[in-house]
């Protein structure tokens, strides 16, 4: 592997890591917004009672 190819792969890896970190940060921001605004209920659905 020559030096130019190694640099290209390194830049690609850094970009992919940046995209992953951006996606994680956006996901956390969305979760925090939903948590603070109270618009979404996170309660579990009650179980269905079976008739015997």
N, C-alpha and C positions, 0 to 999 in steps of 0.2 A: 504494500500500500504506500503510495507516494504521499508527500507532505500536503499537496493541494487537496487530495481526496480526504485525507484525515481532517483537514480544516473544514471542508464542506460537511462532513458527517458531524463534526463537533458543533457547527452552527445550527444544523438541523436539529440535533439533540437539544441544544439550548432553547431553540424556538418551541419545540414540543413541550419541554418542561415549563416554559413560560405560559403556553396555552393551558396546560393542566392547572397551573397555579391560578390563572385568571378564572377558569371555570370553577375551581374550588372557592375562590373568594366571592364570585357572583352567587354561588349556591348558598354560602354562609350568609351573605347579605340578604338574600331572599328569605332564608329561614328566620333571620333576625327581624326583618320587616313583618313577616307573618306572626311571629311570636309577640312582638310589641303592639301590633295593630289590633289583635284579637279578632280579626275577621274570619279566621278558620278555626273550627273546633277540632281539637285533637283527641277528644274523648272516644273511647272504644264503643262500638255498637253493642247494645245489650244483647245477650243470647236469646234465641227464640225458645219460648216455652212449648214443649211438646205436650199435646193432649193425650192423656192415658185412657 
